[in-house]
């Protein structure tokens, strides 16, 4: 079986904000697009443009309907799921060939497709469902944190982040060194009360989730009141037009006319 390196000082990972994630799938599709040409083996699809888009995905988004404590109504929480690059990953220690490994320099967990035999032991060991079996190539694949982007000095600094982070339209995904307690991502986790997924399993995931914020109280009717009249010329014009149209509609309803006699045979 494969042994783990000494705990790296640098722990690159993601912080995902469940409060601002809207479930748009931009992270999943950008990940798929980038890694279709990416490192550690491309993501293959048998019919990528057809109705069946089956194949391995590094990032999947689930939606859950939840209720907040003390409220009767519910809300939808979108939950992105990918490899958490654990500090003590069972998917690595269970690998019989050493194909699944954890990098000592930055803590990223990867799979070497050249030595992977497709036994699927890592997928059974991972409680997060982060491993994807590629039936075309017969090997296991997973999130690489876009190592071919984050260390690519030919890219602009703002592009040297994972594709999912770059694509997120709401800024719900954050990338950085979670091994550094003074980094922006570590401070964000501390400020928002970030948490591990399934901490009771003892795998110490690097990636963290930020909980949804409590919603503010809405108006009793659920609709914000209209603003008060400001007496402007445009408002008076629209008010006059509304009265005119309402009167015309009421008259037509009260005095319907039979037009059947005017139809030509």
Buried (B, 14 or more C-beta within 10 A) or exposed (E): EBEBEEEBEBBBBBBBBBBBBEBBBBBBBBBBBBBEEBEBBBBBBEEBEEEEEEBBBBBBBEEEEEEEEEEEEEEEBBBBBBBBBBBBBBBBBBBEBEBBBBBBEBBBBBBBBEEBEBBEBBBEBBBBEBBBBBEEBEBBBBBBBBBBBBEEEEBEEEEBBBBBBBBBEEEBBBBBBBBBEEBEBBEBBEEBEBEBBEEEBEBBBBBBBBEBEEEEEEEEEEEEEEEEEEEEEEEEEEEEEEEEEEEEEEEEEEEEEEEEEEEEE
